[in-house]
Amino acid sequence: MIWLLRHGDAEDTATDDAARRLTRKGARQAEAAGRALAAMGVELDSCLTSEKIRARETAESACRFRGVDPEDHDALRGGDFDAAELATGRGEVLLVGHEPDLSRAIHAATGARVKLSKGGLAGIADRTLIALLRPDDLARIAGTDS
């Protein structure tokens, strides 16, 4: 199973794009994603994340509830990537990154045309999109406010 999580809401400006941090809303979105994964019984084996601060903060918050330490991966920093290739040998994996890269990876893997919201989560199994959850959906599953 491959889970793809778009970073939460982030600052509009920073010294450079990679330094943009999560807003309070983004931190809530990341926490809700982690709590929702736990509520759904997802047992993550690994997490790969973009090294950009907003994605790294999202991964750390979401993975805190799953007992997994996020690992930076250049493929998630920006541009196209093959989700299945990144997940190979990692068990159930969470990939944390950016748009439009995540939506293009979902399309390449499944044929589904989607656009992940900031803080949104998608699940892929056997080249099939099995979950597409908005931040409000994740907050409801997590039992938190969005």
Buried (B, 14 or more C-beta within 10 A) or exposed (E): BBBBBBBBBBEEEEEEEBEBBBBEBBBBBBBBBBBBBBBBEBEBBBBBBBBBBBBBBBBBBBBBBBEBEBEBBEBBBBEEBEBEEBBEEBEBBBBBBBBEBBBBBBBBBBEEEBEBBBBBBBBBEEEEBEBBBBBBBBBBBBEBEB
